[in-house]
Amino acid sequence: MNMEETKYLTFALTKGRLAGQTLSLLEEIGITCEEMKDKASRKLVFVNEALKLKFFLAKGPDVPTYVEYGAADIGVVGKDELLEEGRRLYEVLDLGFGKCRMCVCGPAEAKALLTHHEMIRVASKYPVIAKDYFYNKKHQTVDIIKLNGSVELGPIVGLSDVIVDIVETGSTLRENGLEVLEEICPLSARMIVNQVSMQMETERIREIILKLRNQLEA
């Protein structure tokens, strides 16, 4: 058997709900990884020997990094992380799940601040997305504050005027007296591919993309 036949294709999946939804979708096209179903496992990399596939779980922001550098051939990650990380890779498929929106949110009275082009403070886990939106789309100069935790706290405690964050149902916002003031863009899970892998493993990767696309359309 030559080496060409034995190369593993490696998937980097986003930890949590996205990984579960991705694995369910992959199972529908015959790609399984029984090892990953063992909740007690301490393993970091899971293997399907028969299909020559490897899988590992990573935090959302790291998935595009693993794919750009070739540590993973294929990744599944939210569009928010792709916009924020700006990595060199191919985005090949919108998987349609993990749907949500990136929005500017804040108390109702902050809406006026978005129309006057005055200097405001924006708290966000996504400083790149926030900066691009305010500087390039709205042409408004803002002071962007990077937060890692509950960004909803920003306007409540007076750290920021508004926040830029992901909104799924909006219930957390409502509970805290905040609302969506402007929508930046829709988001969902995307399949991404390393640029070199796409050239070296074209047939195998194209086949996976095609099966997934057909499954999604069905």
Buried (B, 14 or more C-beta within 10 A) or exposed (E): EEEEEEEBBBBBBBBEEBBEBBBEBBEEBEBBBEEBEEEEEEEEEBBBEEBEBBBBBBEBBBBBBBBBEBBBBBBBBBBBBBBBBEBEBBBBBBBEBBBBBBBBBBBEEBBEBBEEEEEBBBBBBBBBBBBBBBEEEBEBEBEBBEBEEEBBBBBBEEBBBBBBBBBEEBEBBEEBEBBBBBEBEEBBBBBBBBEEBBEBBEEBBEEBBEBBBEEBEE
